[in-house]
Amino acid sequence: MSTIEISIKYRDQNLGTFIDFMTAGDDYISKMVAITGLKRTQLLNVPMADLEKSVSAYVENLKADEKQFNKYITIDGVKYGFHPILKSITFGEWLDCIEFSKSYPNNIDRLMAVLYRPVTSEINDLYTIEEYDSNKNEHYAKQMRKVKLPLVNGCMLFFSTLTRDLLNNFPEYLEEEMNRLKRELEELQKEEQL
C-alpha cells in the first residue's frame, strides 16, 4: 500500500473535515475516512496502530484552538463578507443562527453561511453582502466547509460574544419596544376617539 500523507496541523484543517470527524462515530476507520477523505475499503489494510496514532494526533492537534477573525474570506474565487451590520440582522437570519448554533458541530457550516455571504458591492472599507435567502443556505454551507478552522473559531468567538451581548441587552430592548408599541396604541386610540 502506498503512503498517505495528511496534515494534522490545526491551521490546515477545514471545517468540513472537523464536522465529519466529530460526527463520524467512535471507530477509527470512520474517523480516518473523515480525516483523509479516503473510502473505508482503502483504509482496511492500514495497521490498527497507525490508525490509532493518526486519530490521536488529530485529536491532540485540535486542542490548539487557534482563532483568527477576518471580515472577508475567499473560497473558490468568490469573496465572502462577514455580515457588515449585525444590528440590522433580519428575523430570518437571527432564527437560523439560533437554530444552527444549537447542534454543535453538525451545523457550524450552515451558521457560517448565514454570517458570511458573497460580497455584492464594495467601496473602500464599506461593503454589502448578498441578501439572506434560507433556500441558498445549503449551497453556501458546502462552500463554508472549505474554510480553515482558525477562521471558523474567530467567527464563532465573535458570534458568541455578540449572542451574549444580545441576551444581556434583550430585556432592555423588549422594554423599549413595549413602550413604543404602547405609545402607538395610545395614539391610535386617540385618533379613533376623534
Secondary structure, DSSP 8 states (H G I E B T S, - for coil): ---------GGG-BHHHHHHHHTS-S-HHHHHHHHH---HHHHTTS-HHHHHHHHHHHHHHHTT------SEEEETTEEEEE-S-GGG--HHHHHHHHHHHHSTTTTHHHHHHHHEEEEEEEETTEEEE----GGGHHHHHHHHTTSBHHHHHHHHHHHHHHHHHHHHHHHHHHHHHHHHHHHHHHHHHHHHH-
